[in-house]
Amino acid sequence: IEYLRKNSSSRNWRDSFSRISLVCDNNYKYGIEGKNTEVNGSSLTRGFTKRYLLLTTQFLGMHSLFTDNATFAAVIRSPRELTRIGMAKFTQGDVVGSIEDFDAVLDLSPSQKPYLWQRGLSLYYAQRFEDGAAQFRDDVAVNPNDTEEAIWAYLCEAQMFGPQEAQQRFLQVGRDSRPVMRAAYEVFSGRADLAELDRAADLDTGGSDRFYSSLYTALWYEAHGDAKEAEVNMNRAVKTPYAKKSGDYMAALARVHCQRRGWS
């Protein structure tokens, strides 16, 4: 920021930025290259990510320089728009891109952290399980009745510590109004077996319970290292009429799950 301010009085913006290039890798990290790449002994290339450079250029009124860059143009938006864009990227299978947008939301509005459950899902599929668990635990802290966040915290921690220890750390939440999610909670907490999830789906009248039963059965098997049964049940979830027609974000998650695992 100091470097950019120093050069902000130049008569010609483009001349003053002629030696600056944005370098992008697969993780969407950006740096600055050029003669003056250090401020007070700190390398600018180390600390600049896309979103921080974005905020800097917006602050200095220089964002017009980057309007031809689709990545920058896409994220110069409000937290709500960034969340929507991140969700769209996730549903299209761009997990890393969705995390970039969700993290940009937190840069603009840190108070959104406990409510950004979508970020936790993306972190799970990026195999950033510690960060994902922290996100879901923050969510439950402000919404102690959120069954799904408690389960997803378990799923992240099962990948870190194993299912037995994750069960010991299982978050206690209030009673879910949905029978299938009450059953899922009992299964993941160790107080019921998987058959309970299947029985809960038998009561389904709207189509969603069969989907959620298959989804969470698949996730339970994945947490316990049974990839074969996880695949069978996740494919079953994806093929339900609800998954095909509802537009539910979790239905898109089931498809992303299959895509990431290479399941047809």
Long-range contacts (C-beta under 8 A, 24 or more apart in sequence): 1-56, 1-59, 2-39, 2-40, 3-32, 3-36, 3-39, 3-44, 4-56, 4-57, 4-60, 4-62, 5-60, 8-60, 8-62, 13-62, 13-65, 14-65, 17-65, 22-53, 22-66, 22-69, 24-50, 24-71, 26-96, 27-96, 28-71, 28-96, 28-97, 28-100, 50-75, 50-100, 50-104, 51-75, 51-100, 51-103, 51-104, 51-107, 52-107, 54-104, 55-107, 55-108, 75-100, 75-101, 75-104, 78-108, 79-105, 79-108, 79-109, 79-112, 82-108, 83-112, 83-116, 83-118, 86-118, 86-119, 86-122, 87-118, 87-249, 90-118, 90-121, 90-122, 90-252, 90-253, 90-256, 91-249, 91-252, 91-255, 91-256, 93-256, 93-259, 93-260, 95-122, 95-125, 95-126, 95-256, 95-260, 96-126, 98-122, 99-123, 99-126, 99-128, 113-138, 114-138, 114-139, 114-141, 114-142, 114-143, 115-139, 115-142, 117-146, 117-148, 117-149, 117-152, 118-249, 120-149, 120-152, 120-156, 121-152, 121-253, 123-156, 124-152, 124-155, 124-156, 125-256, 125-257, 125-260, 127-159, 129-156, 129-157, 129-159, 129-160, 130-156, 130-160, 132-156, 133-157, 133-160, 137-171, 140-171, 140-173, 144-173, 144-174, 145-173, 145-174, 145-175, 145-176, 146-173, 147-173, 147-176, 147-178, 147-181, 147-182, 147-184, 147-185, 148-181, 149-173, 150-185, 150-188, 151-184, 151-185, 151-188, 151-216, 151-219, 154-188, 154-223, 155-219, 155-222, 155-223, 158-223, 158-224, 159-223, 163-223, 163-224, 166-223, 178-209, 178-212, 179-203, 179-209, 180-204, 180-208, 180-209, 180-212, 180-213, 181-212, 183-213, 184-212, 184-213, 184-216, 187-216, 187-220, 188-216, 188-220, 194-220, 206-242, 207-240, 207-241, 207-242, 207-246, 208-242, 208-246, 208-248, 210-240, 210-242, 211-237, 211-240, 211-242, 211-243, 211-246, 211-248, 211-250, 211-251, 211-254, 212-237, 212-250, 214-240, 215-250, 215-253, 215-254, 218-254, 218-257, 227-261, 230-261, 231-258, 231-261, 231-263, 234-258, 234-261, 234-263, 235-263, 235-264
